[in-house]
Amino acid sequence: MSTTTHPQDLGLFQTIQERHSVRKYETGVKIPDEELNEILEAAAQAPSSWNLQHWKFLIIDDKEKKEQLLPIAYNQQQVVESSAVIAVLGDLKANENAEEVYQGAVDNGFMSEDVKNTLVGQINGAYKGDTPFPRDEAVLNASLASMQLMLAAKAKGYDTCPMGGFQRERFVEEFNVPERYVPVMLLTIGKAAKPAHQSDRFPLEKMTVRNSF
Ligand SMILES: Cc1cc2nc3c(=O)[nH]c(=O)nc-3n(C[C@H](O)[C@H](O)[C@H](O)COP(=O)(O)O)c2cc1C
């Protein structure tokens, strides 16, 4: 079973400690929309470059669609046993969000129209040309939201598993993902039927360097 016994609101450090990748879920569990929305809204509180919010969540909770996803995800059963699979997509044209993002600040008097236009111009400039930048940004920023989603789910009493093991091209094709988006990862979410495998982490000395290599 899940190590989560609290219905919600674990402290942050406890949530982090208790989040592990669950691969066996209780079947037939529906996450109430309000709870799922709360989790997604918490995910979207993640920081992003220029606040462009480079993520799109494709929620796959329909039984037939999950069955369709199963072979695309190399038959990982968690796809069909979990309550939902959230495909986190990264926005390759997040610069197109800039106008909307900064207009709010202008309307609220936090930013002048001139500053907004300068910023939007800079952002569009960064996205110009055939460079890895848009893709790097899409994957980087959508990953931050993914992590936050997993922690928010855990704090709400659900478990998750991030999945990179799926055929991206086939997923894009079969789920009609517009060209604008790149699939970053799939996240299964639901009530654990079996605890996650034990996993350790490297000691701090192995993963830190102070000041310079
Ligand atoms: C980007 C990414 C891709 C992953 N892909 C898969 C996957 O396809 N299937 C799976 O069962 N677990 C997958 N995992 C889960 C990892 O195996 C797991 O996070 C790692 O072993 C650490 O264990 P923990 O999450 O339980 O702490 C993935 C994790 C990440 C971050």
The ligand as a Gaussian input file, in Angstrom:
#p B3LYP/6-31G(d) Opt

LIG

0 1
 C       12.199000      11.186000     -16.709000
 C       11.848000       9.897000     -16.009000
 C       11.448000       8.808000     -16.749000
 C       11.056000       7.637000     -16.094000
 N       10.538000       6.604000     -16.839000
 C       10.001000       5.545000     -16.196000
 C        9.269000       4.568000     -16.924000
 O        9.085000       4.639000     -18.146000
 N        8.736000       3.532000     -16.228000
 C        8.869000       3.407000     -14.877000
 O        8.333000       2.446000     -14.322000
 N        9.549000       4.332000     -14.154000
 C       10.099000       5.403000     -14.777000
 N       10.734000       6.388000     -14.053000
 C       10.829000       6.278000     -12.582000
 C       12.265000       6.068000     -12.096000
 O       12.654000       4.746000     -12.318000
 C       12.325000       6.435000     -10.592000
 O       11.987000       7.793000     -10.435000
 C       13.705000       6.194000      -9.968000
 O       14.044000       4.841000     -10.019000
 C       13.747000       6.669000      -8.518000
 O       12.759000       6.011000      -7.781000
 P       11.600000       6.771000      -7.014000
 O       10.908000       7.688000      -8.010000
 O       10.680000       5.689000      -6.556000
 O       12.185000       7.543000      -5.892000
 C       11.155000       7.546000     -14.687000
 C       11.602000       8.651000     -13.956000
 C       11.917000       9.815000     -14.593000
 C       12.311000      11.014000     -13.776000

